[in-house]
């Protein structure tokens, strides 16, 4: 569970690059999450997210992942250079925040391998197959495949540095040990988003990022 939680946090920071986009996207993207070919214990399956919603505002973004028993919210605030994770489940509502080290992110930016001839249309947008290769910090690398649309761009993810491609992935395929996960966008809606959408709700207890991750999220 901890590996899956960290994967979502990484994806929220590395999904988009900063180059040459024609128009800034604000609005929402709704994803369906499945685990093809993976046998999952029903008790564990209840904790695995089945959907995700990405919301983009002006220099802010939010990712909400939901399962049947808990939810995780990741907020990137480009104005304050802060990264928040909110967890609601198992009778607890916890929040952790950290400053975003842009130098560290730029130094750790992943390698991107673009397959120019492999495209597909997802939720009405043309996407290009791309392999993302990430250094996990221990000298090992992990990779995943995604289909990126250069027609959707938001500068919040400039915090992640230049990934060598443009846009947001509308499909992502990840292998985590024996588990396979697929995220695919089902709906893309452009709209104006108020800053209040990215406010931290009341009722959360603040903890350290390490404490939240050590719970096994």
JORAVEN-V37695 format. One line per field, one symbol per residue. ss: DSSP state (A for helix, B for strand, O for the rest). psi: psi as a letter, one per 20 degrees, with the letter a starting at -180 (. if undefined). Layout:
# JORAVEN-V37695
ss->???
psi->???
This chain:
# JORAVEN-V37695
ss->OAAAAAAAAAAAAAOOOOOOOOOOOOBBBBBBBBOOOOOOOAAAAOOOOOBBBBBBOOOBBBBBBBOOOBBBBBBBBOOOOBBBBBBBBOOBBBBBBBBOOAAAAAAOOOBBBBBBBBBBBBOOBBBBBBBBBBBOOOOOBBBBBBBBBOOOOOAAAAAAOOOOOOOBBBBBBBBBOOBBBBBBBBBBBBOOOOAAAAOOOOOOBBOOAAAAAAOOO
psi->hgggghghgghiijhqajpkqhppppbqppqpprmpjpopphhhhhipqirqppppbokqqpppppaiirqpppppohgilqpqppporkjqoqpqqqqpnhggghhjqrppopnhioqqppkjppqpppppoppjijiqqqqrqroppiipqpihjhhiaoijrqappipppppncippppppphppoprppqhhhjqpqqjqpprqhghghiij.
